[in-house]
Amino acid sequence: MNLDTKLSILLVEDNELNQRLMKISLARFNYKVSIAINGLEAIQMFSNQKFDIILMDIMMPVMDGFESTKNIRSLEFNNPKLGHIPIIAFTANTINNDREKFIKAGMDDVLEKPFDIIKFRKILASMS
């Protein structure tokens, strides 16, 4: 993934403070950020708009990040034209074996809260 391009990012996050802080951090790199406040809204936005990457919170009301990722992967499977969109789990609740759990759930990587733009860009670079 080219770090110098203007990426379109779907941020799935229910906490307004986190939304604002992340949007400011991502704007410094000229990334276009759209926000979904829960997993169900993320699926609806994914169905109607093209994104380069999804930052997926795990613990949310209505639909959590695991269920939302499962649904997005199902949409991709049923419509190969969509391709594979990288989904990065974004969570404060990580322990040593969580990474495997996120990968098994269909996510491509994990980023711990609080948001760290340098770590995020390293993940993007590793996806190139």
Buried (B, 14 or more C-beta within 10 A) or exposed (E): BEEEEEBBBBBBBBBEEBBEBBBEBBEEBEBEBBBBBBBBBBBEBBEEEEBBBBBBBBEBEEBBBBBBBBBBBEEBEEEEEBEEBBBBBBBEEBEEEBBEBBEEBBBBBBBBBEBEBEEBEBBBEEEE
